[in-house]
Amino acid sequence: MIHTVGPTYVAAEDRSGLLASCFRESLRIADELGAKVVAFPAISTGVYRYPLDEAARIAMRAVRETPTDVDEVRFVLFDAKSLAAFEAAYDDVFGA
């Protein structure tokens, strides 16, 4: 298990880089550990109030743009709304 803490959303401050860093650094650590599969939740979208659609796009871009030896990244999501946001972000980022 790799633990990461996402940023709290603040409308007046762009914290997208901090959120993206959660994914990049987790993948870096996964590489160090030799992990081939990583599962992420919707980081910061709960009590830290990051808007779901924006967080999903940030997550997908970070995963797409991070060089890694990880073979598979899964997003383990709590509800249908989260799934829909991450599916839309996947389509936007990966062009599916």
Buried (B, 14 or more C-beta within 10 A) or exposed (E): EBEBEBBEBEEEEEBBEBBBBBBBBBBBBBBEEEBEEBEBBBBBBEEBEBBBBBBBBBBBBBBEEBEBEBEEBEBEBEEEEBBBBBBBBBEBBEEE
